[in-house]
Amino acid sequence: MLNALRGVIDPELGDNVVDLGMVSRVAVSDDGLADVTISLTTPGCPLRAQIMKDVKDQVGAVPGVSDVKVHFGEMAADAKRKLMDRARWMARDEVKTDIPSTARIAAIASGKGGVGKSSVTANLAVALARRGLRVGVLDADIGGFSIPRMLGLEGQRVEAVEKKIVPLALPVGDAGGRLEVLSMGSIEGTGEDEAVMLRGLMLNRAVQHFLEDVRWSADLDYVLIDMPPGTSDVQMGLARMLPRAEMLIVTTPALAAQKVAARAADMARKGYLRVAGVVENMSAFTCSHGESYALFGSGGGARLAEQIGVPLLGSIPLDPAVAAGGDAGRPAALSDDGGLVAQAFAALAERVATQAMPPLEMASCTARMFEQVEAALGPAPTS
């Protein structure tokens, strides 16, 4: 049971609830009812509902468990001190960044290329911004960047102010939403047709530069990170540098893509990143007379979500509007014609913003506010 609970990650601290000492009690009755008590740093922590859901998902997937009851308590002072000692140790490699602590950070990832991570990133960012949210978009696919073209920012260059890069700004919709976009393709001297040739350590350094040396706005609600394909240097580096990031896994319906995407989820959890959900891209194509065709198979997203114990957040139909919008720099999610793909991205943004990763007011959560905890519990040990 404890192994299942190690799959529950506190995204504030980038570690699992077992090793953080937050699991106070686990019991399973003869009829399969699991009773779990989680101790929080403060009863009013806004991550309470998310942790409850993740505990139910992870424990409920254990064979023999018929139902899960979750209770909450508050940590004693000594337990809080031990938690903060571990949090300091876990955060030793975390980079200093202007990304506000209230922003939810979603790495859009998969195990392989060609599944549409960039198009999902661009369209989800736009769909969130249309809801009036402020969204940062960081293109971490250093050698395969495509975000500037997809968002209509091709050829625009970022500038530096007081030794910090200022992302490109893009207002979206009528509700006050906006994007802040940073990509290697927006750096002076980088052409869209020129190869960016960097080894693993330098790729990580480039991503670190995008985190540390960028003037992200203090009012961002989300930061979406378009990840390169695979499970190698950049992915492992992100888990180390930004442990509060969460992951959205993109797959296509095909079984082969599903199996490879499962590796990305496994990598995330081994790096103590919370997997927030699955997005199935390129699902059935619906032609003009209303007939649907599953050109790339069916069910891959649902199978992957069930396999890794997270929700399927959305299925994006295979639609020429996605590619056309990306080429034209006007994402399909901006469409006002009520088309299927625009509706799908709007529904995905709805589920992300209200269920999987809702914006949070962290002022009352001492788990992340190190200064408040240290003021209450005393200074960190010096030896």
N, C-alpha and C positions, 0 to 999 in steps of 0.2 A: 504493500500500500504506500509506503514511504517513497518507493521508486516512482510510483505514479505521481505523487505530489511534487516530486522534483521537476516535473513538467510544468508546474505552476510558477511563472516568473513574475516577480515584482518589477514592473518596467521602470519604476523610479530608481531602483538600486541595481538592476541588471543581475539579479541572482535569484535562485529558487527559494521558496518559502521554507523548505526543510533546513537547508544550510544556513539560512538567516535566523533560525530558531523561532519561527513564527507558528509552527505546528505544535499546539499544546496537547492535543488528544486525537487519537484515531482508534475507532472501535468498529467492528463489523459483527452484527448479530447473526444468529443461525439462519434467519430468513433473508439474509443478504443486504440488510439496511446498514449502510456505512454512516457513521457519525463522526464528523471532523470538526475540531475547534481550532480556529486560527486567531492568534493574538496579534493585534495591530499596534503600531506605535501610538496611534490616537484613534478613539472610536469614530471620529468624524472624517477619517481619511476618505477622500473622494474615489479612491480605487477599490473601495469595499465591494461594490456590486460587481466589478470586473473580476476581482479575486474569487468571489463566490461562484461566478459562472465558470471560471477556469477550473476551480476545484471540482465542481460537479461534472464538468466534461472529462477531466482526467481520471478521477476516481470512478465515475460511472462507466468508463470503458474497461475497467478491470473485470475479468471473468468472475462470475458469481455474485457481483454487486447488482442488486435490484433497484436500489434507490440511494440517494445521497442527501444527508442533512448537514448543513453547514452552520456553525455557530461562531460568533466572534467575541473575543475578549480584548483586554488591553494589556500590553506588556508591562511587567514590573520594571523598575528603574534599572536593576542589574541586567535584565535581559535586553533593555534598550541600549545599554552601554556596550554589551557584547555585539549587538546588531550593528551599531555604528562603527565599532572597531573593524568588523568584517567589511562593512560598506566602504570604509576608508581604504582597506587593503584592495578590495575589488576595483576601486576607482583610481588606483595608482597610475594607470596608463590612460585614463580618460582625458581627452583634450579639453582645453578651455575654449569655449565658443560663445558667440553672442546669441545663439538659439535660446529663446527663453525657456525656463523650466516648465512653463505651462503648455508649451507646444507639444503635440503628439508627433512622434517621428516614425514614419512608415517607410521601411526599405522594401521596394517592389522588386521581387527576386523570383528566379526559377532555376532549375538545374541545368537548363540548356538554352541556346539561343533560338530565335525564330518563333517564339510563342507570343510575342507582342508586349513585352514588358514596357517598352518605351511608349507605345501607343496607349496602353492602360494608364501609365503614369501621367502622360499629358492630358488625357481626357478626364481622368479622375480629378486631377488638379483643377481643371476648368470647372467640372461639375461641382466641386466643393466651393470654389470661389463664387459660382453663381448663387450659392446659398448665403452669400454675404461674408464668407470666411476669408481669412488671409493665409495664403498658402505659399511656402517656400518650395522650390523645385531644384534639387541638387542632382546634376547629371554626373553620377559616379562611374559611368562607362567611359573612361578617359579616352580609350583608343577607338571606341565605336559610338561616339556621341551623335545624337540625332534630335535631341530636345529643342535646340534653337529653331531648326526648320519646322518642326511639328507645331511650335507655338507662334510661328510668324515672326521670329526674332533673328532670322538668318542675316548675317552681316553686321548686326549691332554688337558693339564692344562694351565691356564693362570698364569702369574707371576706378581709380584708387583715390580715396580721401583719407588723409592722415594715416597712410600706410595700410589701409584696409580696403579690400575690394567691395564695391557697392554693387549688388546684384541688379540685373535688369528688372525694371518694374513694368507690370502689365495690368491695367485695370480690367476687370471682367464683370459684365452684367450691370444691373441697375441697383443692386442691393449693397454696394460698397465693397464687394469682394475684390481681391487683387492677387496677382502672382508676383513673387520675387524669384528670378531664375538665374542660375549659375551653371555654366557648362564650359568645358575646355574649348568648345566651339565659339565661345564669346570672349576668349582671351586674345588680345592683339598678337598677330603673328601666326595664328593657327587657322589654316584654311580647311574648308570642308573636304577637299579632295587630297589633303596631305596626311600621310601616316604619322600617328603619334607613337613613337617607338620608345617605350619605357619598360624596364625590368620590374619585377615584383615589388622590390623595396621602394622604387621610385614611384610606382603606381600608388602605393600606400601613402607615400609622402605627398603626392598630389591631392589625394582625398583629404588628408590631414590639413593641408593648406586651405582647402575649400571650407573646412570646419573652423579652423582657428583664425584665419586671416580675412574673414569676410564680415561685413557689417550687416548681419541679418537684423531685421526690425524686431523691436521688443514686443510687438503685438501679434506676432505670428500665432495662428491656431494650429497649423500643421506644417511639417516639412516632409515632402515626399522625395525619396532618394531612388533614382533610376539606377539599379545595380547592373553590373556586367553579368553575363551568363556564367554559370559554374559555381564551384564551392572552393575557391582558392584564396589568393592573397588579399584581394580587396575585401571580400566577405569576412575573412577572419580578422582583418585589420579594423573593420567597422565595429565588430563586436567588442573589440578591445578599446577602441577610441570613443565609442558612443554606446555604452552599455544600456542606456534607456531606450534605444531604438527598438521598434517592433517590426515584425515582418508580415507582408502580404505575399502569398505564394501564387504565382500565375502559372497556369497550365492550359493546354488545349485538351479537347475531349479524348484524344488518342491514348491508349494504354501506355505506349512507350513514353510519351511526355509525362504522364502521371507518375510513372515509376521514377523518372529522373527528377521530377519536381519534389518527390518525397525526400530525396537526398538533401535538397536545399532546406527543407524543414528540419531534418535531422541535424544539419550543420548549425542552424539557428539555435536549436535547443542545446547542443553541445557548447555553444558559445554563450548560453544563458540569455538568449533573446526570446521574447514572447512572440509566438506565431499567432497573429490576430485573426487570420482567416485565409480562405482560398478564393481566387477569382478564376473562373473558367473563361478563356478567350477563344474566339473563333468557333463558337457552338453553331447550331444549325443555321443554314442559309434559307431565308424565306424569299421566294421569288414574287414577282408582281401579281400572280394569280392566287397567292396565298398558300401555296404548297411549300412545306419545309423539307429540307434535305440535310441530313447529318453527314456532310462531306468528309469530316475528319473523325467520324465515330461519335459516340455519345457516352455520357455518364462519367467521363474522366474527372471532372471537377468534384462531383459528388463522392466518387470513390476515394479520391485523395483526401477530401475533408473528413470522411468517416475514418479513413486509415490513420490520420494524424490527430484526430479528435478535436477539430476546430470547425467553425461554421463555413458553409459555402456562401460567400457574400454576394455573388452575382455571376450571371452567365451572359457574356457579351456576344451577340450574334455575329456571324460572319457577314460582313456588309461592306460593299465597295466604298461607302461613305467614309469609313475609317481611314483607308489608304488615301483616298482623294483629299480628305481634310488634312491629313498629315503632310502631304505634298504641297498643299496650298497654304499651309500655316494657319489654318482655321479648323481646329479640332471638331470632330463630329458632335461632341457633347455641347457645342455652342448652338447647334441647330434648334430653331424654334418651330420646326414643321411637325414635331411630334413623332418623328420616325422611330423605328424600333431600337436602333442603336443609341440614339439620344436618350430615349426612355430608359434603356438598360444602364447607361452610365449615371443617369440621375438617380435610379434606384440603388446603384452601388454606392454612390455618395451618401444617400440617405442612410443606408445600413452602416457605413463606416462612421458617419457623424453622430448617429443616435444609438448604435449598439456596440459595434466592434471597438471603436476608438473615439468615443465622444470627447469633445473639448472639456478640459477640466480646470477648475479653479484650485490651484494647489496651495493657496496661502495657509490652509488649515492642516496640511499634511506634513507632519514633522519628519516622515520618512525621507523626504528629499531636502528639507530645509536644514542642512547641517548646522548652520549657525544657531538656529533656535534649539536644536537638540543639545548641542554642546553647551549652550548657555544654561539649559536646564540640568544637564547631567555632569557638567564639569569638563575641563579640557581633556584632550586625547592623551593616552599614556605616552611618555617620552622614551620608553625603552621596551 
